[in-house]
Structure formats: structure tokens, C-alpha cells
Amino acid sequence: MSITKEDVHRIATLARLRIGDEEVDGYADNLSRILDLVEQMNAVDTDAIEPMAHPLDVALRLRPDEVTETDRRDAFLEIAPAADRGLYLVPRVIE
Amino acid sequence: MPHRHSLTELAAMLRAREISAVELLDHFLARIEAAGELNAFITVDAEGARAQARAADDMLAGDDPPPLAGVPIAHKDIFCTRGLKTSCGSRILDNFIAPYDATVVERLAAAGAVTLGKTNMDEFAMGSSNETSWYGPVKNPWDAARVPGGSSGGSAAAVAARLVPGATGTDTGGSIRQPAAFCALTGLKPSYGRVSRYGIVAFASSLDQAGPLAQSAADAALLLDAMAGFDSRDSTSLENQLPPTRASLEDGLRGLRIGLPKEFFDAGVDATVAAAVEAAVAALCKLGATTVEVSLPNMAAGIPCYYVIAPAEASSNLARFDGVRYGYRCDDPVDLADLYERSRAEGFGAEVKRRIMIGTYALSSGYYDAYYLKAQKIRRLIASDFDTAFEQCDIVLGPTTPTTAFALGEKTDDPVSMYLNDIYTNTVNLAGLPGVSLPVGFDAAGLPIGMQLIGPYLGEARLLNVAHRYQGVTDYHRQLPGMFA
């Protein structure tokens, strides 16, 4: 499996990662090698095998619909890179 | 010298008031300071530890102190600690101070343990050598030119050099057991669901488990019993009430059936490692165990399967690092896309970016069936192989790693060769089973050799029992690296 430079740019955009032009060849090479490894999976016959998403084959537990968290808005906003009057600040998204 | 005592012994000495928690703290803080070149710690919290040690001394003066009162420990820097930096080995969390404690941190503190600091690790626990850390590589106390293993490399180096008598780690594909093997420690990855994941920075949520890196099976049992148990804040936490693993440490091994998977002893394993493991099997047979050959036919597919599932889950989990709510934010973003893309590009290291991209690719439209669904089917086959093996045996045994510790820099240029280190360990995570690595010898260069015991689901107590009985007739676990004796 060969990952092209265009693939690297497409994947990086999906993953919200800026990849510089000088890095693209390195990622294309490494990702191709990793996918070569991954494609060894094709040697295994998996016809009629149920996929396993999780080691616990049980339904997740439910809990009563009660408020258990306390309001810690200020503590969480305090560690934000930019916050003001209870809001996270980001660059303008609406002109 | 207090550092020559195991954690179990130190806990008893504290209770007998032969030493105080503050004295013990000072001893280990001085050792941490003197061993700075190992780079085992990201943060040392002398002030916080002193307050905890004083409180422990008060508890020890009263009736019925908790089991770990005054015992110094360290946490891998993946566990959130209220008021103390939790970096996860990454630039993106270099400024992150969690507003809460992980359940593991909370439980060990409630048991009286004193947290000396946070240990170095591969960035987001992605690595097998501790070389992907934003804070630089950790050195192996047995040979400073070699890696301590990863991703819990800082915890392993700190315990191996006796900078702290025990530490926590996490294991997603081998990150407790492989560094334990490289550093002559006893490291346990519990069954999935036994230890709460609440407050542990998530890497691959269906694989991650926390466990102890310790000097012996008895120490690991003491730590596990304090860490484990139901937690309503982790949706995958088990509600089962289990007896403490400590209670069965001394059980006899007569009749124990050890399964030896032929795939663990093929050409891939170094001859010295295989010989040490075979000698350990002979020692267990002298204690009453018998052996049977078993097969895990899909073991080799574990690596490709793991390197789809773990990156897929990671790409989803790491989407939360967006430069908005906490952590690193790039300078002067021009718009929201620029804020996300540059904060993440500048905040994450190369290995983390590779895994995010592999995971994104595997989950992207048109590729899901060929990669993620295929991997989930192989995961089922791997889990079934273990089920079949456990019809014939009580535990599965083999080497923890194909070789002893490799040189710093040896595998950093080739991610695939680094990934192959997990060959004997990551199938255990895929199946959700418990595994323990314990030291069984040294190679010609004096580097530790690890052996892995794998149990059926919730079989931790038996694994620690077998490891403890083995440690009763051997002393590999008591060896200290010369420079740190």
C-alpha cells in the first residue's frame, strides 16, 4: 500500500493537523510502511467472524438519571488558553 | 538503607514505627535528585509529598493506619493529579494542571501513599522506548546507553533505580510489561475493567489499563489491591467484588498447568531470552507445576490488528486537543481551522501524528471495512485462541519481549521495527486479559530478561501467586543496578 503526498494532505486535513511541505515525504514513507504491516491482516481468513469492538461482551451499565456532577465551570475555564466571562474565546467564525 | 527494602517491607517498617514517613520521603527525594541524568521524572512534588508524609506520620501514630500509610510512590504522568502538572509526555499538555484526581491517584492517596512526583513516558503512551517524550528520553538504570522500554519508561527506571519503591503505569499494548522486562521489575497489566480508567488521559479506550510497576509480585499485589475496584465514573468498570490478590500469594503450585504457546518460542525470540524463560519454567515445575504445549495461531496477526485498532481509537480520543479548552494553543491563529491545525501540529510529536493519521485513514470513508472491521474480526480470533488455550491450561507463559533492552536511537528511524516489540504483549490487551512480567535472569551484557504470565479473565490473583512463589526460590527481582545499589 503506497500513500501518496496527496493522501497525506487529505488525511492531515481530516485529522486537523498542519503538515509542512518539507514533512510530507517523510510521512508518506512512514505511513506506507505502517500500512504494509497492517495489510498482513489480509492473510487471515475472517469469513463469518463476528467483529469484537471491546473486551467486555456486555451491555454498558445504566445509572439513575440524577445530577452527580457539581458546577466547576470556573475551575475548567481557568485552564483554558483564552476565556472571558464564562466563554471560551476562538478566532472570529462569523463575519 | 531504606531503598534496599521492598515496598511491602517499608510499609511494615512504617507501621512498626522503625522509620517515619518524612524520613523515608527525604531519603527518596535525595535519590531522585542524585539520579537526574536518568530523566525518569517530569515533575517532582517535594512540597506536596511532605504534606502527605506528615499526614501519614499522624495516621501511623494513631490506630489502624491505612495499608500504604507513608509509602512513597510515583505516578506515570498520564494520571490526572489535581493541582500538579499532567503532561502525558506531550508539549500539548505541558501547561495542563488537571482540576481533579484520577481514581487511581485518589485511591492510592486514600490508602496513605505519598506521591513524590510524576514520571516520564512516551508521548500519549505511544512508544516502546520512552524516546517519543517531549521531555526527552529516559535512560535504563542497568545501562544508560539503552532504553528503559515504554511507554511507562519513567516509572520503570524510577523503580529499577530505587528512586521510589513502586510506581503506577498504564498498558495499552505492553507499556507496563515491556519496561518491567527491560528493567528487572514485576509489572502487572490487570484485566480490562478491573482498575478504573477515570482521570487517565485516554489513548485507546478499549485497550488501556492501569497497573503497578513494582519490585516483586508481593509489592504488585499490595499496590493492585489499593488501585482496583468498582468506580461508577468509568463506564467499563467491573462491579464484581473480588478478594484481595494478597490473600492467595502463598498458595501452592501443585497441579498448576502451564501452557507454553509454540508461537512464543519460535525463531523470533533471542536464544538467551528463551533459555532464561525455559529455566524459569523448570523452576516452576520443581514447585509442582506441569507444562502443556498450546497454540495461539493468530498471534502474528496481533501486531497489524493492534496497529489499526489502537490508532483508530487514538485518532478519535485525541480529537479533544483543539487548542480551545485546555493545553497548548498556537500563536496568532488567523481562523478556527488554523487554530486547530497549528495547535495540534505544534503540540503533538511525530509518532503521535503518525498514529492519528493512520487511525484517521483506517476510519475514513471507503476504508472502514478493509481496516477497522477486519481488525475487529481478527481481535475476536485472538480472544478465541486464548479461550481455547485456557481449556488446556491455567496460565499461559512465554517471554515478555523478543530481546533485552535495545540501544537508545536504535529503532527511532523505523516505526515498524519499534512496533514489533509488542509481539508477545499486545494480544493480551486485545483480549482484555491480565498479564504480568517478572525478571527471570540477565543476558551476557547484564541486561534483565523478563517472562510473561498471562491469565484468564480476572486471573490476576493466580498470576501474582505464581510469580510470588517463583520469587521465593530466586533472587533476580532483588538485584539492583550497580550504580544505584
Interface residues (C-beta under 8 A of the other chain):
Chain A: I3 D7 V8 I11 A12 L14 A15 R16 L17 R18 I19 G20 Y27 N30 L31 R33 I34 L35 D36 L37 V38 E39 Q40 M41 N42 A43 V44 T46 I49 E50 P51 M52 A53 H54 P55 L56 L60 R61 R63 R72 A75 F76 E78 I79 A80 P81 A82 Y88 V90 P91 R92 V93
Chain B: F96 I97 P99 Y192 G193 S206 S232 S235 T236 L238 E239 N298 A300 A301 I303 P304 C305 Y307 V308 S315 A319 D322 G323 V324 R325 Y326 G327 Y328 R329 P333 V334 D335 L336 A337 D338 L339 Y340 E341 R342 R344 A345 F348 K353 R354 I356 M357 I358 T360 Y361 A362 S364 Y371 L373 K374 A375 Q376 K377 I378 R379 R380 L381 A383 D414 P415 V416 Y419 L430 A431 G432
